[in-house]
Amino acid sequence: MSFRKMLITGTPMAFICLVSVMSCSRMETTADMDLISSAFRLAEQQCDMMVREVNAARDTWKKLNEGKSQPVPVSPRTLINGDLVLVPSHDWTSGFFPGMLWCLYEHTGQIKWLEQARTFTSYVEQEQWNGKTHDMGFKIYCSVGKGFRLTGDTVYRNIIIQAAKTLTTRFKPAAGILRSWDHSRNKWDCPVIIDNLMNLELLFEATKLTGDSSFYDIAVSHAQTTMKNHYREDGSSFHVLDYDTITGKVIKKNTHQGYSHDSAWARGQAWGLYGYTMCFRETGDRQFLDHAEKIASFILNHSNLPNDLVPYWDFDAPGIPNEPRDASAASVMASALYELSTYSTAGSGYRNAANKILESLYGHYTSEVGKNSGFILLHSTGSKPSDSEVDVPLIYGDYYFLEALLRKKKLDG
């Protein structure tokens, strides 16, 4: 197997009517369980392969870089020209493969997945101290957080708390937000990306574990400020906002991975849907539920959403229907919609849409067993404007696919 050098580099009523046209009625329970069982069988076979390939690639890397001070690659991210790309722990995607292994343990109860999950989680634990990035939730909560929920391990508890403390060092009180990137200082003074909503769950958890409300307060401040400034009237969001950290004012509204500053980047819409659904769960604040429903309406009623509900990489991409899809955005949407369905009066419609997405992903976007270095989903898009990771597997697509399956399994009883 060849090895590439690691990359271091993310109205309810109208909706109900639309879903009745777009998707068939819910599958029978037996068919639901067949989908879940079949998808997890594929996931187990692919993850077995991925563990072997990652371990082999790590061994090769260590031999080639013996004595050097470069960070060791720990997690799979994507494929480039068919070659497996691994990333070190400080990459924003490093926590997703450990999280997938925890998902397999949760589904199967098998000790082998518990052991693999613990091993791969240990590779990213040091990130609890890394204050140079906002991606603490992706790296720590998707891995260590899942491990703590499933095992109650006090070591994991302490890591979650420390990671939350580290994340709060990026809070800018005047603006009421957590700073996102430290790079691209020539473009933005204090950038905040819509993805940052996904890191708030770590802060909510820290308050529950410690009783310290400061974590909670920062999370709510960031969510409210983002809701006020990132979103347009139609329920779509910008990707990047730049803040003046002295006055707290918004300097500009841009994109980085979307088609244009005024377009709706698909995965960004998915992050928002997931983030505000989670914020409602953690706060009980109705404004967050209303906002999540507004985002869902924008997504599911959009004229450019394909019939299989797997979006193009941007809802406003100029070449639709000849544009790349983003299966990763679809998997995030499915997971979010399953949770949203438990809070909303439009719950059955959201659940039907999530079912349709999973059926489409499993039926038409999955890898053959033993192919693609163990990735599960194909046809995701990282950053089309940068011509980076276009029409490839992406590890976070796989992670949210498994999370969505687990949520479906729980809802189906």
Secondary structure, 3 states (H helix, E strand, C coil): CCECCCCCCCCHHHHHHHHHHHCCCCCCHHHHHHHHHHHHHHHHHHHHHHHHHHHHHHHHHHHHCCCCCCCCCCEEEEEECCEEEEECCCCCCCCHHHHHHHHHHHHHCCHHHHHHHHHHHHCCHHHHHCCCCCCHHHHHHHHHHHHHHHHCCHHHHHHHHHHHHHHHCCEECCCCEECCCCCCCCCCCCEEEHHHHHHHHHHHHHHHHHCCHHHHHHHHHHHHHHHHHCECCCCCECCEEEECCCCCCEEEEECCCCCCCCCCEHHHHHHHHHHHHHHHHHHCCHHHHHHHHHHHHHHHCCCCCCCCCCCECECCCCCCCCCCECHHHHHHHHHHHHHHHCCCCCHHHHHHHHHHHHHHHHHHCECCCCCHHHCCECCEEEECCCCEEEEECEHHHHHHHHHHHHHHHHHHC
